[in-house]
Amino acid sequence: MEYRRLGEAGPVVSRVAFGNSLTAGNQLADGRAADCVRAALDAGITTFDTADVYADGRAEELLGTALAGVPRDRVVIGTKVGRGGGGLGREAVLRGAEASLRRLRTDHIDLYQAHLYDDGTPLEETMGAFAELVASGKVRHVGVSEWAADELGEAGRLARELGIPLVSNQPQYNLLWRVIEAEVIPAGAALGIGQIVWSPLAGGVLSGKYLPGGELPEGSRAVSAKGGDVSLRRWRFLEDEVLERVRRLRPLAGEAGLTLPQLALAWVLRNPHVTSAVIGASAPEQIARNLKAVDTVLEADLVARIDEVLGDRVVRDPELTLSRMLRARA
């Protein structure tokens, strides 16, 4: 495992983080979810990602239980606030932090992120609440999730004024979904913000488990996880043409001595602005197997051939940054 500092002033995180958005308290039995956390620790993963809304709080509870007994300075725990009721108003942020601390069974959150932009709350109020939490010691670092470039710029400015550097943004990023490349990544780089990206395997599509014209596999995210198929269908990842292009990547992965999931994860990690990629798992053995990607350097010729196969099915439009889409819809 490799480790890097998140942004210019954030914690040192593992290059691969473990997330439980659609597994713990949802797709997996509690014991199985705990086994996955232990497998992540055994593989050298130190960074764990969750949110207050995942499984209505159960994901935080299960993560806190699974990490009980692990020396607190050995792990970086990140969670999010603002997607549920109350948005990112001061009282909602402060109450949310207290509830997350209780569920996570810890006295501090290493990385507290604003989960989606809140048009209904002045940004000064949100950042002021974050500053209160940092001053109290209950939060060590602050970040955001799925914010557009202009939102990052304003948040970064306010954070500097308050003396609480914004250290991270958490967007979706993978071979099929590259909307952050044009605007979000440059904005983050200018602000000293690290990208800790989610869905590097496009919800399992880039694992090759979904086949064009085939039935959805039993136990997969699209079938077993409550709400797991929403983003897969929203971004049209399950269309036969997309799945056929992904199928054609398998021999390219084989040429590099990689599985398809390893290839997809290695591609994400090759971006110098990606500090860490958040993976999930429905089985403990998946974790160590996919981590070969951390040590893999993809040749430029292979990357070009990957792009040729995927062609126009790669989504790049920065207007599809999630917070910008929600703003336009409102």
C-alpha positions in Angstrom: 0.0 0.0 0.0 1.1 3.6 -0.7 0.1 6.6 1.3 -0.2 10.3 0.4 -1.2 13.5 2.1 -4.7 14.6 1.2 -4.4 18.1 -0.4 -1.8 20.5 1.0 -2.9 20.3 4.6 -5.0 17.1 5.1 -4.3 13.8 6.7 -2.1 11.1 5.3 -4.4 8.6 3.6 -4.0 5.2 1.9 -4.1 5.3 -1.9 -7.1 3.1 -1.7 -9.8 3.8 0.9 -12.6 1.5 1.9 -16.2 2.7 1.7 -19.5 1.2 2.8 -22.1 3.2 1.0 -24.1 0.3 -0.4 -22.8 -2.6 1.6 -22.8 -2.2 5.4 -26.4 -2.1 6.7 -27.7 -2.7 3.2 -26.3 -5.3 0.9 -24.3 -7.3 3.4 -25.0 -9.0 6.7 -23.4 -7.3 9.6 -20.7 -10.0 10.1 -19.8 -10.0 6.5 -19.5 -6.2 6.5 -17.1 -6.4 9.5 -15.1 -9.1 7.8 -14.5 -6.7 4.9 -13.3 -3.9 7.2 -10.8 -6.4 8.8 -9.6 -7.5 5.3 -9.1 -3.8 4.4 -7.0 -3.3 7.5 -5.0 -6.4 6.8 -4.3 -5.1 3.3 -2.8 -1.9 4.6 -5.9 0.3 4.1 -6.0 3.0 6.7 -8.7 5.2 5.3 -12.4 4.5 5.8 -15.3 6.4 4.1 -18.9 6.6 5.1 -21.8 9.1 5.6 -24.6 9.7 8.0 -27.2 8.9 5.3 -25.8 5.5 4.3 -28.3 2.9 5.4 -29.9 5.6 7.6 -26.9 5.7 9.9 -26.3 1.9 10.1 -23.2 2.1 7.9 -21.6 4.5 10.4 -22.6 2.2 13.3 -21.2 -0.9 11.7 -17.9 0.9 10.8 -17.5 2.1 14.3 -18.1 -1.4 15.7 -15.7 -3.0 13.2 -13.0 -0.5 14.1 -13.4 -0.8 17.9 -10.1 -1.9 19.4 -8.0 -0.6 16.5 -5.7 2.2 17.7 -7.3 5.4 16.8 -4.2 6.9 15.3 -3.9 4.0 12.9 -7.0 4.9 10.9 -8.4 7.9 9.1 -12.2 8.0 9.4 -14.2 10.2 7.0 -17.9 10.8 7.0 -20.3 13.3 5.4 -23.2 15.5 6.4 -25.9 17.5 4.6 -27.7 15.1 2.3 -30.5 14.4 4.8 -32.9 16.7 6.4 -31.6 20.1 7.5 -29.1 20.4 4.7 -25.9 22.3 5.6 -27.4 24.8 8.1 -25.3 25.4 11.3 -27.6 23.4 13.6 -27.9 20.5 11.2 -24.1 20.3 10.8 -23.4 20.5 14.5 -26.2 17.9 15.3 -25.0 15.7 12.5 -21.4 15.7 13.8 -22.6 14.7 17.3 -24.7 11.9 15.9 -21.9 10.6 13.6 -19.4 10.6 16.5 -21.8 8.6 18.6 -22.4 6.0 15.8 -18.7 5.8 14.9 -17.8 5.4 18.6 -15.0 7.9 18.4 -14.2 11.3 19.9 -13.2 12.9 16.6 -13.8 12.7 12.8 -10.6 12.9 10.8 -12.4 14.2 7.6 -15.8 15.8 7.7 -17.2 16.5 4.3 -20.2 18.5 3.1 -22.3 16.0 1.2 -23.6 17.9 -1.9 -23.9 21.7 -2.2 -26.8 23.3 -0.3 -28.3 26.2 -2.2 -30.7 26.9 0.7 -27.9 27.8 3.2 -25.4 30.6 3.0 -22.0 29.0 2.5 -20.6 31.3 5.3 -23.0 29.5 7.7 -21.8 26.1 6.7 -18.1 26.9 6.8 -18.6 28.7 10.1 -20.2 25.5 11.6 -17.2 23.5 10.3 -14.8 26.0 11.9 -16.7 25.5 15.3 -16.2 21.7 15.0 -12.5 22.0 14.2 -12.0 24.5 17.1 -13.7 22.0 19.5 -11.4 19.1 18.3 -14.4 17.1 17.2 -13.3 17.4 13.5 -9.7 17.4 12.3 -10.1 18.3 8.6 -12.9 19.4 6.4 -13.9 18.8 2.7 -16.8 18.5 0.3 -18.3 15.9 -1.9 -19.4 16.4 -5.5 -19.1 20.2 -5.7 -18.6 22.1 -8.9 -15.5 24.2 -9.6 -17.1 27.5 -8.7 -18.5 26.1 -5.5 -15.0 24.8 -4.6 -13.5 28.2 -5.2 -15.9 30.0 -2.9 -15.6 27.4 -0.2 -11.8 27.4 -0.4 -11.7 31.2 0.0 -14.0 31.1 3.1 -12.1 28.2 4.6 -8.8 30.1 4.3 -10.4 33.1 6.0 -11.6 30.9 8.9 -8.2 29.2 9.2 -9.6 25.7 8.3 -8.1 24.7 5.0 -10.4 22.8 2.7 -8.5 19.6 2.0 -10.7 17.4 -0.2 -13.4 16.9 -2.7 -15.0 13.6 -3.2 -16.4 13.2 -6.8 -17.3 10.2 -8.9 -14.4 9.4 -11.3 -13.7 6.3 -13.5 -13.0 5.2 -17.0 -16.5 5.9 -18.1 -17.2 9.1 -16.0 -14.6 11.9 -16.4 -16.7 15.0 -15.9 -14.3 16.4 -13.2 -11.3 16.6 -15.6 -12.1 19.8 -17.3 -13.0 22.1 -14.4 -13.1 20.4 -11.0 -9.6 19.0 -11.0 -7.9 22.2 -12.1 -9.9 24.2 -9.5 -9.0 21.8 -6.8 -5.3 21.9 -7.8 -5.3 25.7 -7.6 -6.7 25.5 -4.1 -4.5 22.7 -2.8 -7.4 20.3 -2.6 -7.0 16.6 -3.0 -9.5 14.4 -4.9 -10.6 11.3 -3.0 -12.8 9.7 -5.7 -15.7 7.3 -5.4 -16.9 4.6 -7.8 -13.6 3.8 -9.6 -15.2 0.7 -10.9 -18.4 2.5 -12.0 -20.6 0.7 -9.5 -19.1 -2.7 -10.5 -19.7 -2.2 -14.3 -15.9 -2.0 -14.8 -15.5 -5.3 -13.0 -17.0 -7.0 -16.0 -19.8 -8.7 -14.0 -22.6 -7.2 -16.0 -22.7 -8.6 -19.6 -24.5 -7.1 -22.6 -27.8 -8.8 -23.1 -27.4 -10.8 -19.9 -29.4 -11.1 -16.7 -28.3 -8.9 -13.8 -26.1 -11.2 -11.5 -27.8 -12.3 -8.3 -26.2 -10.6 -5.3 -24.8 -7.7 -7.4 -25.3 -4.0 -6.5 -27.9 -3.6 -9.2 -30.0 -6.3 -7.6 -29.2 -6.6 -3.9 -28.4 -3.2 -2.7 -31.3 -0.9 -1.8 -31.0 2.0 -4.3 -27.9 0.4 -5.8 -29.1 0.5 -9.3 -30.0 4.2 -9.2 -26.7 5.7 -10.3 -26.0 2.8 -12.6 -29.2 3.6 -14.6 -28.9 7.3 -14.2 -25.5 7.4 -15.9 -26.7 4.7 -18.4 -23.8 2.4 -17.3 -26.0 -0.7 -17.8 -26.8 -0.1 -21.5 -25.7 -2.9 -23.7 -23.4 -0.7 -25.8 -21.5 0.4 -22.7 -21.3 -3.2 -21.4 -20.0 -4.4 -24.8 -17.2 -1.8 -24.8 -16.3 -2.8 -21.2 -16.2 -6.5 -22.3 -13.7 -5.5 -25.0 -11.4 -4.1 -22.3 -10.8 -7.5 -20.8 -8.1 -8.6 -23.3 -6.3 -5.3 -22.8 -6.2 -6.0 -19.1 -4.9 -9.5 -19.7 -2.1 -8.1 -21.9 -1.0 -6.0 -18.9 -1.3 -9.0 -16.5 -4.3 -7.5 -14.8 -7.9 -8.3 -14.1 -10.4 -5.9 -15.4 -11.1 -4.4 -11.9 -7.3 -3.9 -11.4 -7.0 -2.2 -14.8 -9.9 0.2 -14.0 -8.5 1.0 -10.5 -5.0 1.5 -11.9 -6.3 3.9 -14.5 -7.9 6.1 -11.8 -4.8 6.1 -9.6 -2.6 7.2 -12.5 -4.2 10.6 -12.4 -1.7 12.7 -10.2 -4.6 14.7 -8.8 -6.3 11.6 -7.3 -5.0 11.1 -3.8 -7.1 8.1 -3.0 -9.8 6.0 -4.6 -12.7 4.6 -2.5 -13.6 1.0 -3.2 -16.3 -1.1 -1.7 -16.5 -4.9 -1.4 -19.2 -7.6 -1.0 -16.6 -10.2 -0.1 -13.3 -9.8 1.9 -11.2 -11.5 -0.7 -12.0 -8.9 -3.3 -10.1 -6.2 -1.5 -6.5 -7.6 -1.5 -7.0 -8.9 -5.0 -7.8 -5.5 -6.4 -4.9 -3.8 -4.6 -2.4 -4.9 -7.2 -3.6 -1.8 -9.0 -1.7 0.4 -6.5 1.7 -0.8 -7.8 0.7 -0.8 -11.5 2.0 1.7 -14.0 -0.1 1.7 -17.2 1.8 2.3 -20.4 0.7 5.3 -22.6 0.0 3.0 -25.5 -2.3 0.9 -23.4 -4.2 4.0 -22.1 -4.7 5.2 -25.7 -6.1 1.8 -26.7 -8.5 1.9 -23.7 -9.7 5.3 -24.8 -10.2 4.0 -28.4 -12.3 1.1 -27.2 -14.5 3.2 -25.0 -14.8 6.0 -27.5 -17.9 8.2 -27.3 -19.3 6.3 -24.3 -17.0 8.2 -22.0 -18.9 11.0 -20.3 -16.9 14.3 -20.0 -19.4 17.2 -19.8 -18.6 19.3 -16.7 -22.2 20.4 -16.6 -22.9 16.9 -15.3 -21.0 17.5 -12.1 -23.6 16.3 -9.6 -24.1 19.6 -7.7 -24.4 21.5 -10.9 -27.0 19.0 -12.2 -29.0 19.4 -9.1 -28.8 23.1 -9.2 -30.0 23.2 -12.8 -32.9 20.8 -11.9 -33.9 23.1 -9.1 
